[in-house]
């Protein structure tokens, strides 16, 4: 789901930061402030619950099951402000669930 407008519909959605081939979960939108500020509760992730499988290749190894990564997310209770803008949407996506992905094969 893509959001291009600042609205109450954003509350309860998750902010995920896309960095080239990696994805980092930021937190959950818990409120709005003014006309452009998102109130985001930060989340921390658990260790990856999937045992990654590597074989020799590439620079040092190739991960055969990198798409099977699985994490649990817990709120930290810390709330930060993020300005909702075109610039924000270049690196961040607002999605229905938290996403964390490390590209082992980059």
N, C-alpha and C positions, 0 to 999 in steps of 0.2 A: 504494500500500500504506500503510495507516494503522497506526501503532504506538501503543498506549496503555499498554504495559507495558515496563518496563526489562528488557532481556534480552540475551544474547549475540548474538541475531539482528540486533541493530543494527549490529554491527561490519561495516564494509565499505560501509555505506549513506552517503548524502550528506545534509548539512544545507543546506536552502535557506530563506532568510528572505523572507517575504511581507510587503510593505509597500504596502498599498492596491493599486495596479495594477502596481507594479514587483516583480520578484523578484531577489534577490541571492544568489548562491551563497556559502556560508560555507566549507565544507570537508567532509572525509571522516572518518567516525567510525573511529578506529583502536584504541580500547580503552575499557574501563569502569573506574571507580574507585569503590570503596564501593558504596553502594546507589542513588545518584542522580547520579553525575558521569559525563558523557561526555567522553572525550578526543578532541578534534577537530583533525585536521591541516588548517591553513588552506591554501586554494588561491587563486591569482591567475588572473584571466581575461585572455585576449588582447584585442586590439581586435576589434570586430565585423567579421567577414569578409564580411558582406553589404553591398553598396552600397544605402543606403536611398534610396527614391524619395519626393520631396515635391512636393506641388502646393499652390498658394495656397488658403487657406481657414482656418477656425477662427480662433484668435488670430493666427497668422502663417502656418502651413502644416499640411498633413495628410500623414502618412506612409502611403503606399499599401501598403507591404510590411513593416510592423513585425513581423508574425508569422514572418518569415523570418530573424530575427536568428540568427547562429551564432558561437559562441565556442569557443576551446580553453581548457582548464584545466590548470594546472601546480601541483603541490604546492610549498609554500614551505619545508617542513621545520619550520615553527613549529607547535607543538602547544599548544592552549588547553583549558581546562576549561569545560564548560557544564553547568549543573544541569538535569537532565531533570525537568520538572514540568508541571503543567497550564498554568502561565504561559508556559513555554518553548514549548509546543505551540500557543499562541494566535498566535504570530508565525512559528514555524518549522515546517517539515515535513521529515520524514525520508523520502527518496525513493531510488529505484534509480540515478538519474543526476543530475549537476549541472545546475542550471537558472539561466540569467541572462536577464532580460527587462527592457527599458526601454520604458515606455509613452510613445512620442513624441506620442500624440494626447490626452494628458490635459490 
